[in-house]
Amino acid sequence: MKIIETENGKQIILRAPEPSDIDMLFALENDTDMWGVSSNVIPYSRHQLERYIVESSHDLYTDRQIRFVIHSLAPSIPIGCIDLTDIDPYNDRAEVGIAILEQYRGEGVASAALAKLCSYAKDMVHLHQLFAYVPADNEASLKLFHSAGFEQAGMLKDWLHVTDGYKDVVILQKIL
């Protein structure tokens, strides 16, 4: 893919996952702070992640998802992922998920990657709309999606089970 420049001048690309991304994927998928957002509560092994990369058909209509690694060019390392999941080709929509390693947050990476993903979804996959579920107290993610043109389409009360009870989730939607 084409080089993307963030608002802070950092250069990134979005690319397919590679076996060399295992350490970054392992860190993201096993970050318990993110489990409440992803609905994942079971750790992934390196072997499972390797199998995911090797065995994926890389066909978004078969897998109903596509994952891009967000790769920094300086230094040349993977720093996160951005996904289209639950792809519904009949209704031309997909869910968006994004995760950036903590030390690279706040650099404009998520914003640049989300803008590129929206263009890809519209121009290459010909989707009509994208949506995301964001915990109502996740101000950074809400700001990210709003700045990318996503609008609040609803609220799910007590949607996520957390240590001290439940959290509401905002449903965000962007018509492409």
DASUL-V493512 format. One record per run of one state. SS is the DSSP state (H for helix, E for strand, C for the rest). FROM is the first residue (numbers start at 1). LEN is the number of residues. If there is no record, write none. Layout:
[[SS | FROM | LEN] [SS | FROM | LEN]]
This chain:
[[C | 1 | 3] [E | 4 | 2] [C | 6 | 5] [E | 11 | 5] [C | 16 | 3] [H | 19 | 11] [C | 30 | 2] [H | 32 | 7] [C | 39 | 7] [H | 46 | 10] [C | 56 | 4] [H | 60 | 4] [C | 64 | 2] [E | 66 | 8] [C | 74 | 2] [E | 76 | 13] [C | 89 | 4] [E | 93 | 8] [C | 101 | 1] [H | 102 | 3] [C | 105 | 4] [H | 109 | 15] [C | 124 | 5] [E | 129 | 7] [C | 136 | 3] [H | 139 | 9] [C | 148 | 3] [E | 151 | 12] [C | 163 | 2] [E | 165 | 11] [C | 176 | 1]]
